[in-house]
Amino acid sequence: MTFNPYSSIIRRCFNSASICSRNRNADMALQSPILSLFARSPIRPLQKHMAMAHQCVEILIPFFTAVIAEDWQEATKLQHKIADHEHAADQLKMDFRMHLPSSLMLPVSRTDLLDSLDQQEKIANRTKDIAGIVLGRYMTIPTTIQADFIRYIQRCVDASGQAKTATSELDELLESGFKGKEVEI
């Protein structure tokens, strides 16, 4: 058998059985120059990032409940928890940006994906900033507006939940977009 220096390249390009791991989660994909034009959907990492940002926001209710009770020890623990979630969201953001393919055939515009990621990141950052300022200044909420304030924070959490829901449904929208189905809004 003679050695062909191009045999490995030919095998990798044309052998449909060559499968390799594309990322840490052991997703499997065929390696082919034509298939490399089409990128994996970036929606799943975007959904994970939004879920982490929403976890930051959800902690605001117990945080402000502790602030109203002037339980600064509990508020400090919750603020650290928010900061930890925000840091995890930052890690997901960096991973998303580093692994966002620059291929020709992304299912969504690269600019739109990065804009969405930036908006999600603002949610997590502002949550951490608010908790940090309130805790750093030992701010108290006046008794007359405490109930309304908690309702307001709950509406903010609800809005974040709606953003999370919308993001979690993006993959279904993309999938139906390629199947010719109509999507109900």
Sequence and secondary structure as in RCSB ss.txt:
>XXXX:A:sequence
MTFNPYSSIIRRCFNSASICSRNRNADMALQSPILSLFARSPIRPLQKHMAMAHQCVEILIPFFTAVIAEDWQEA
TKLQHKIADHEHAADQLKMDFRMHLPSSLMLPVSRTDLLDSLDQQEKIANRTKDIAGIVLGRYMTIPTTIQADFI
RYIQRCVDASGQAKTATSELDELLESGFKGKEVEI
>XXXX:A:secstr
    TTHHHHHHHH TT EEE STT  EEE  TTGGGB   SHHHHHHHHHHHHHHHHTHHHHHHHHHTT HHHH
HHHHHHHHHHHHHHHHHHHHHHHH    SB SS HHHHHHHHHHHHHHHHHHHHHHHHHHHTT    GGGHHHHH
HHHHHHHHHHHHHHHHHHTHHHHHHHHTTT     
